Amino acid sequence: MSLGVDALRDAEPEAVAIAEQPVRQRRRRVRRPVADDASQRGITTVRNARTPWARWSRRVVYGALLAGLVVAALGPLLWLAKSAITPTQDTLRQPMALFPHGTDWTNLKTAWVDVQLDRYFLNTLIIAAGSWACQMVVATTGGFVLSVLRPRYAKVLNAMVLVTLFVPAVVLLVPLYLTVLDVPVIHRSFINSWWGVILPAGASAFNVVLVTRFFDSLPREVFEAARVDGAGPWRLFWSVVLPMSRPVLGVVSVFAVLAAWKDFVWPLLVLPDPVKQPLSVRLPTLQPIIELDVFLAALLISTAVPLVIFLVFQRLFLRSGELGGAIKG
């Protein structure tokens, strides 16, 4: 017993000295063992992954993958831009060469004026704008009813909307064409009319589901506060829900414009008159009768517009800073 007391007294100064050391210095002495069990191992162990060689090799691999993805994504577009201002013979003989005999910028003017690309471009803008407006009205009002108002039959409507997502679009071509051929109630044909392309575009169950899910994530306290202040359904929809939903409205807008811009089968069926056809329908028809360089220039013009629209407005569409301000207010 006395030996234990003597040992405790001898160790007392050392314990006091350790206690008086700074906390950081004591923490430095404690070294936790690096976990290196089989459950945390990948291609290399955790210990080897921290070596300079492993870090350098990871950076090389990530850089190579990024470069490959950039080439795969931008390569065809860059080649199209190069070929659009290159003579036809150079494109056919040396398709991968970079302007072997100079450039030919008149291809763009010829495609815009002689091929009457301006007319088909205007048709495409009208169809895209109309389809966008129709889809926005249906998606926002449908999502507002299913998510915010929530009537008793909301679950039934939501299930019916989800069921339509499992129906292939090809199956709907014949009944939809018969409907457009003789529209119920008004008994009028929308064949060879832009309404025949714009109105069916609004029946997008995907957009309704997307907007509904976003409305479900909005804070209900804001809706209750608006109702307490005397806001009705229309006021709640226009002044509260829509300003808080700018991110999802931007996403739906991008989807709607791009889908209308690249749609081919349905405008081909509904618009037999070449004067009213969009670019997606008219350009394949003109391919056999125009030069290759002019055709590639027309493709460049038709492709560049949606890319420019997305690049210019992506921050406005996809930013979500307004949501936090609306909740705080």
PELINZI-V5492 format. One record per pair of residues at least 4 apart in sequence whose C-alpha atoms are under 8 Angstrom apart, sorted by the first residue. I is the first residue (numbers start at 1). J is the second residue. Records with the same first field share a line. If there is no record, write none. Layout:
BEGIN
I: J ; J
END
This chain:
BEGIN
1: 5
2: 6
3: 7
4: 8
5: 9
6: 10
7: 11
8: 12
9: 13
10: 14
11: 15
12: 16
13: 17
14: 18
15: 19
16: 20
17: 21
18: 26
21: 25 ; 26
22: 26
23: 27
24: 28
25: 29
26: 30
27: 31
34: 46 ; 47
35: 40 ; 46
36: 40 ; 41 ; 45 ; 46 ; 47
37: 41
40: 45 ; 46
41: 45 ; 46
44: 48 ; 49
45: 49
46: 50
47: 51
48: 54
49: 54 ; 55
50: 54 ; 55
51: 55
52: 56
53: 57
54: 58
55: 59
56: 60
57: 61
58: 62
59: 63
60: 64
61: 65
62: 66
63: 67
64: 68
65: 69
66: 70
67: 71
68: 72
69: 73
70: 74 ; 75
71: 75
72: 76
73: 77
74: 78
75: 79
76: 80
77: 81
78: 82
79: 83 ; 96
80: 84 ; 296 ; 300
81: 85 ; 297 ; 300
82: 86 ; 98 ; 99
83: 87 ; 91 ; 95 ; 293 ; 296 ; 297
84: 107 ; 108 ; 293 ; 294 ; 295 ; 296 ; 297 ; 298 ; 300
85: 103 ; 104 ; 105 ; 106 ; 107 ; 108 ; 293 ; 297
86: 90 ; 91 ; 99 ; 102 ; 103 ; 104 ; 105 ; 293
87: 91 ; 103 ; 104 ; 293
88: 92 ; 291 ; 292 ; 293
89: 93
90: 94 ; 95 ; 99 ; 100 ; 101
91: 95 ; 96 ; 293
94: 100
99: 103
105: 109
106: 110
107: 111 ; 293 ; 294 ; 297
108: 112 ; 294 ; 297 ; 298 ; 301
109: 113 ; 114
110: 114 ; 115 ; 294
111: 115 ; 116 ; 117 ; 294 ; 295 ; 297 ; 298
112: 116 ; 117 ; 118 ; 298
113: 117 ; 118
116: 120
117: 121 ; 279 ; 298
118: 122
119: 123 ; 275
120: 124 ; 275 ; 276 ; 277 ; 278 ; 279 ; 282
121: 125 ; 278 ; 279 ; 302
122: 126 ; 278
123: 127 ; 276 ; 277 ; 278 ; 279
124: 128 ; 261 ; 277 ; 278 ; 279
125: 129
126: 130
127: 131 ; 194 ; 197 ; 198 ; 260 ; 278
128: 132 ; 198 ; 256 ; 257 ; 260 ; 261
129: 133 ; 257
130: 134 ; 198
131: 135 ; 197 ; 198 ; 199 ; 201 ; 202 ; 256 ; 257 ; 260
132: 136 ; 253 ; 256 ; 257 ; 260
133: 137
134: 138 ; 198 ; 199 ; 201 ; 202
135: 139 ; 201 ; 202 ; 203 ; 204 ; 207 ; 256
136: 140 ; 202 ; 249 ; 252 ; 253
137: 141 ; 202
138: 142 ; 202 ; 203 ; 208
139: 143 ; 202 ; 204 ; 207 ; 208 ; 211
140: 144 ; 208 ; 211
141: 145
142: 146 ; 208 ; 212
143: 147 ; 148 ; 208 ; 209 ; 211 ; 212 ; 213 ; 215
144: 148 ; 149 ; 212 ; 215 ; 237
145: 149 ; 150 ; 151 ; 154
146: 150 ; 151 ; 154 ; 155 ; 157 ; 158 ; 212
147: 212 ; 213 ; 215 ; 216
148: 215 ; 216
149: 233
150: 154
153: 157
154: 158
155: 159
156: 160
157: 161
158: 162
159: 163
160: 164
161: 165 ; 205 ; 208 ; 209
162: 166 ; 205 ; 209
163: 167
164: 205
165: 205 ; 206
167: 171 ; 172
168: 172
169: 173
172: 176
173: 177 ; 266
174: 178
175: 179
176: 180
177: 181 ; 270
178: 182
179: 183 ; 184
180: 189 ; 190 ; 191 ; 196
181: 188 ; 189 ; 190 ; 191
182: 187 ; 188 ; 189 ; 190
183: 187 ; 188 ; 189 ; 190
184: 188
190: 194 ; 195 ; 196 ; 270
191: 196 ; 270 ; 271
192: 196 ; 270 ; 271 ; 272 ; 273 ; 276
193: 197 ; 270 ; 271 ; 276
194: 198 ; 271 ; 276
195: 199
196: 200 ; 270
197: 201 ; 266 ; 267 ; 270
198: 202
199: 203
201: 260
204: 208
205: 209
206: 210
207: 211 ; 252
208: 212
209: 213
210: 214 ; 248
211: 215 ; 248 ; 249
212: 216
213: 217
214: 218 ; 245 ; 248
215: 241 ; 245
218: 244
219: 223 ; 327
220: 224
221: 225
222: 226 ; 240 ; 327
223: 227 ; 236 ; 240
224: 228
225: 229
226: 230 ; 231 ; 236 ; 240
227: 231 ; 232 ; 236
231: 235 ; 236
232: 236
233: 237
234: 238
235: 239 ; 240
236: 240 ; 241
237: 241 ; 242
238: 242 ; 243
239: 243
240: 244
241: 245
242: 246
243: 322 ; 326
244: 322 ; 323 ; 326
245: 249 ; 323
246: 250 ; 317 ; 318 ; 319 ; 320 ; 322
247: 251 ; 317 ; 318 ; 319 ; 320
248: 252 ; 317 ; 318
249: 253 ; 317
250: 254 ; 314 ; 316 ; 317 ; 318
251: 255 ; 317 ; 318
252: 256
253: 257
254: 258 ; 310
255: 259
256: 260
257: 261 ; 306
258: 262 ; 306
259: 263
261: 279 ; 280 ; 306
262: 280
263: 267 ; 280
264: 268 ; 280 ; 281
265: 269
266: 270
267: 271 ; 277 ; 278 ; 281
268: 272 ; 277 ; 281
271: 276 ; 277
272: 277
273: 277
274: 282
277: 281 ; 282
278: 282
279: 283 ; 302
280: 284
281: 285
282: 286
283: 287 ; 295 ; 298 ; 299
286: 290
287: 291 ; 292 ; 295
290: 294 ; 295
291: 295
292: 296
293: 297
294: 298
295: 299
296: 300
297: 301
298: 302
299: 303
300: 304
301: 305
302: 306
303: 307
304: 308
305: 309
306: 310
307: 311
308: 312
309: 313
310: 314
313: 317
314: 318
315: 319
320: 324
321: 325
322: 326
323: 327
324: 328
325: 329
END
